[in-house]
Amino acid sequence: MITAFPNKAWSKTNLNRICKKIDADGTIARKTGSGHRKSVGTVRNIRRASELICSQEDNAQSRKSTWEIERETGISRRTVQCIVKHDLQLQTYKRVIGQVINENCKLKRLQRSQQLLDRFPNERSVRSIWFTDEKTNVYVYCV
């Protein structure tokens, strides 16, 4: 194999190991249970973190932060974060209060933009004006 593929950086030891594995198992796939054992991300700890991270139906505002879960369970904060993200597939978000734009507000904005355009009667005063509405991400170009 090494002489057949000289451009590959294969060692004789690794090729012998692969050949032994194919002879023994018939495949080069990893054995079940091989690798690093889970010591903290167990089903029991995932269940405990799930109960603490989410508010209970009968007790609102009962959720705990990753720091509080770490203190209460003894699981490291980073492991709690991994459990929440990978095992529970939850995402954090922060509620942001924003202004409400109703039809009346939209009409006022349109009227005021027209008033601004009327201040510049010809092209020599201003070549172009861009109106942006950051709330709804609407961009209007007026010439």
N, C-alpha and C positions, 0 to 999 in steps of 0.2 A: 504494500500500500504506500509505503514511504517513497519507494522508487517510482511508483506509478503516478504519484502526485507530488512532484518535487516543490511546487510553489506553495503547498500547504505547510504550515508549521506544526505538523503532527509529531509527537514523540512516540518512541517504540513502547514505552511503559503504558501510555494512555491507550494505544491501539490494542495491546495485550489485555488490558483491563476491560475494554469494550467487548472484545472477542470472548472473554471468559463469561461476561454477563449475558451475552447472547446465547452461549452454549448452556448456561445454567437455567435462564428464565425464558429464553426465546424472544426477548425484547430488551430494549435499552431503557424502558420507562422506569421511573423511580418506584421503589417499593412503598406500599401503603404504610404510613406511620413513620417513614424515614424523615429526617430533618429535625429542625428545632421544635421542641415541645412547647405547647402553649401553657404558660404557668399562670398568667393573670387574665387573659382574654377568654376565660371559660364561660360556659353557658350560665353558670350560677352568677358570675360577676356581671355578665351582660344583662341578666334579668334585674340584678340589684341596681345597676346604673340606669336601666330603663325606667324603673319605678321612681327613682329620685330625680331624673332629668325632666320628666314631664309632669305637668300639674295633674292632680287627681280630680276626678269629676266631682266628688263630694267636698273637696277642700281646694278651692281656687287659690292661686298664687302659692302653691306648695312646692313648686319646682325649686331645684337647687343648682347652683353653679358648679363648674368642674372643680373649683377649689373646695367647696363645701362637700362634694362627693368624695374628694380625696381624703379630707379629714375624717369623714364618717366611715368610709369603707376601708381605708388603708391602701387603696389602689392609687397608683401615681396619676397625676393630672394628665400627663401625656397619654397614658393608657386609656384613661376615661375619654379623652378627646378622640382617640382612635376607635374606641367602641362606639361612640356616638356617631362618628362619621361613616365608618365602614360597616359595622354590624347592624346598627339601628337605622342607618342611612337618613339621618336628620341633618338639617342645615340651620344655622343660626341666621336670624335676621333682626333688624332693629326697626321699629315702627317710627316713621318720620311724619310729623304733622305738616301738611302742606295746605296751601290756600285752595279754596274751592272756586272754580270758574264756572259760573252759570251763563245763561244766554244774555242776561243783562250786562254782565261784565264784558262779554265778547263784543257786544254792540258798542259799549263805551270805548273799548280799545280800537275798534274800527273807526269810529267817529274821530277820535283823537289823532289817529294816524293820518286820516284825511286832512285834518286841520294842520298837521305838521307839513304835509305835502303842499298845501295851499300857501304856506309861508315862502316856499321856493318856487316862484312862478316860471322860471325859465331854466334851461340846461346850464347856463353860464354860472348860475349861483351854486348849484350842486350837480355833479354829473350823475350820481345815482344814490339811492337810499335803500338800505336793507332794514326791514322790520323783522324782529325775531320775537317769538313767544316761547320763552324758556319752559313754561309749564307744559305746553303741548308739543314742543319741538317743531313749530311751524315757522318756516322762513319765507318771507315775501320780499321779492325784489321789485322795486318801483323805479321806473326811468322818468 
